[in-house]
Amino acid sequence: MDQPLEARFMVNLPTEQEVGHYASFAVVWHDKESFVLDFATVVGPNHPTQDDNGDTFIATPARIVSRVRIPPSQVFEIMKALEQQLSKWEQETGRKPGQQGPATPPGN
C-alpha cells in the first residue's frame, strides 16, 4: 500500500524584502474574518495637539510599515511560535524583554 506523501511549505522571500522593516511597536485588532497586525515605527517627536473635542494630548507621530492579516485559526500557532522564540532568545541573551544594557551571562 502506498504511503501518502508528506506535505511541505516551500516558502520564498523576495529579495527586496530580505532586510525587512523595523517596527518599534505593533497594534493588533480584528474584524469578522481575520486578525490584523499593524507594525509601526515612530517617525517624529512627541508634540501637544488637540482632538476633535478640543481635548489636548501628547501625540506621537507613527507610520505603519507593514500590515498582516491572518485567519483566526493561525492566532494560536503564532502565539506559540512567539513564546518559543522568546524563551530561546531569553536563554541565549540572559535578558528579559525591556531590559536595558548588557546582559549578565546566566549563572553569574
N, C-alpha and C positions, 0 to 999 in steps of 0.2 A: 504494500500500500504506500502511495506517495505521501510524504510529509508536506504540509503547506509551507510555502516559502516565508521566511522571516521578512517582515516589513521594516524598512528603514527610511528615515527622512534624509534626503540629500540636500542640505542647506547651502545656499550660495549667497555670499555677501558681495554686493557690487563694490568695485574698487573705490569709487568715490565716497562710500560710506564706511570704509575701514577705520578711519580715525574716530568716527562717532561724533557726538555733540556733548559738550559739557553742560550739565544741568545742576544748579545749586539747590533745587527743591522740586517736588512733584505734587500735583494735585490729582486726587482720584475721585471720580464721580461715575454715575451710571444712568442709563436710560432703560427702557423695557428690553432692549435686545443685547446690550453689551455694557461692559465696564470700560471706562476711558481713563487712561493715564496720560496726563499732560505733564511733560517735563519742561521746566522753565529755568531761566537764569536771570539774575538781577542785571539790569542794563544802565542804571543810573543811581545817583544818590537819593536818599530819602528826602522828602520835602513836604511841608504842610500844604494841604489843599482842602477843598470843601466838596461835600457830596451834594446831590440834588436838593436835599432838605436844608442845606446851609450849615450842616454839622462839619466842624473842622476835624481833620485826622492827618496822620503822617502817612503819605503814600510812598510805596517802594515800587519804582517802575521795573517791570519784568517782562520778558518775552518768552513765549512758548517756543522751544526749539524742536520739540517732537511731540506728536500726539499718537498714541497707540490705542486701538480699540481691540478688546478681547472678548470672546464669548464667556458667559458666566461659568461654563464648565472648566475653563482654564484658570480661574482665580485661585482655587486651592492649590493647583500644581505650581503656580508662580509663587505663592506664599511659601510652600515647602522648599522650592529651589532657593528663594531668598534666605530662608532660615539656615539651610545647609551651607550656603556660600558665606553668610555672615559668621557662622560658627567656625568655618575654616579660616576666614580672614582674622578672627579674633585669636585663634591658635597660632597662626603664622606671625602676627604682628605683636601679640601680647597686649593689645589695646581693645577698648570698647569704643563703639561709635560715639563721637562727640569729645573724646579725649584729645587734648592738645599736647604738642611737644613730642619728644622722642619716647618711644616705648621702653619700658623696663623689661628686659628679657624674662620669660617665665622662669620661676624658681629663684630669682634674685631678690 
